[in-house]
Amino acid sequence: MTNFDAGGATGPRLPEPTVEALAEQARQAVEALAQLSDPAAFSELLRLSALVGESLGVSARSLADGGSWAHVAEVAGVTRQAAWSRWRSETP
């Protein structure tokens, strides 16, 4: 299968990265930012922290939609009620 890049060039389609590979890249990036004594790095960590919090909610709701809040609770190591209370959608 071929893939087009932004410039229109074609090339072989790369396999999708695994969950583990993406998580490792994220860990490495966060750890590298944490080691810098730079206000910009600290600011980026704050932004990433907020993004991770929002993303946890998105992921929990997606997991619940595909299964149940009990499954979300099991993965998170909390009660079903705690999972629902923390990550349910605020919009109707």
C-alpha positions as CSV (number, residue, x, y, z in Angstrom):
1,M,0.0,0.0,0.0
2,T,1.3,3.5,-0.8
3,N,1.1,6.6,1.3
4,F,1.2,10.3,0.2
5,D,3.2,12.8,2.3
6,A,2.3,16.5,2.6
7,G,4.4,17.2,-0.6
8,G,2.5,14.7,-2.6
9,A,5.4,12.1,-2.8
10,T,4.6,8.5,-2.4
11,G,6.3,5.9,-0.4
12,P,5.6,2.6,1.4
13,R,2.9,2.9,4.1
14,L,4.5,2.7,7.6
15,P,2.8,0.4,10.2
16,E,0.8,2.1,12.9
17,P,2.9,2.6,16.1
18,T,1.9,0.3,19.0
19,V,0.4,1.6,22.2
20,E,3.6,0.7,24.0
21,A,5.8,2.6,21.5
22,L,3.6,5.7,21.7
23,A,3.7,5.5,25.6
24,E,7.5,5.2,25.6
25,Q,7.9,8.2,23.3
26,A,5.6,10.2,25.5
27,R,7.5,9.2,28.7
28,Q,10.8,10.0,27.1
29,A,9.6,13.5,26.0
30,V,8.1,14.3,29.4
31,E,11.3,13.1,31.2
32,A,13.5,15.2,28.9
33,L,11.4,18.3,29.5
34,A,11.5,17.7,33.3
35,Q,15.3,17.7,33.2
36,L,15.5,21.1,31.6
37,S,15.9,24.2,33.8
38,D,14.0,26.3,31.3
39,P,10.7,28.1,32.0
40,A,9.5,27.2,28.5
41,A,10.0,23.5,29.4
42,F,8.1,23.9,32.6
43,S,5.3,25.7,30.7
44,E,5.1,22.9,28.2
45,L,4.8,20.3,31.1
46,L,1.9,22.3,32.5
47,R,0.2,22.3,29.1
48,L,0.9,18.6,28.7
49,S,-0.5,17.9,32.2
50,A,-3.8,19.6,31.2
51,L,-3.9,17.7,27.9
52,V,-3.3,14.4,29.7
53,G,-6.2,15.1,32.1
54,E,-8.5,15.9,29.2
55,S,-7.3,12.9,27.3
56,L,-8.0,10.6,30.2
57,G,-11.6,11.6,30.1
58,V,-11.9,11.1,26.4
59,S,-10.3,7.7,26.6
60,A,-12.4,6.6,29.6
61,R,-15.6,7.7,27.8
62,S,-14.5,5.9,24.7
63,L,-13.7,2.7,26.7
64,A,-17.0,2.9,28.5
65,D,-18.9,3.4,25.2
66,G,-17.3,0.2,23.8
67,G,-17.8,-1.7,27.0
68,S,-18.9,-0.5,30.4
69,W,-17.9,1.8,33.2
70,A,-17.1,-1.3,35.2
71,H,-14.4,-2.0,32.7
72,V,-13.0,1.5,32.9
73,A,-13.0,1.2,36.7
74,E,-11.2,-2.1,36.5
75,V,-8.4,-0.7,34.3
76,A,-8.1,2.5,36.5
77,G,-8.2,0.5,39.7
78,V,-11.1,2.4,41.2
79,T,-14.8,1.7,41.8
80,R,-17.3,2.0,38.9
81,Q,-19.0,4.9,40.7
82,A,-15.6,6.7,41.1
83,A,-14.7,6.2,37.4
84,W,-18.1,7.4,36.2
85,S,-18.0,10.4,38.6
86,R,-14.6,11.4,37.5
87,W,-14.8,10.9,33.7
88,R,-18.4,11.0,32.6
89,S,-19.4,13.6,30.1
90,E,-20.6,16.9,31.5
91,T,-22.7,17.6,28.4
92,P,-26.1,16.0,27.9
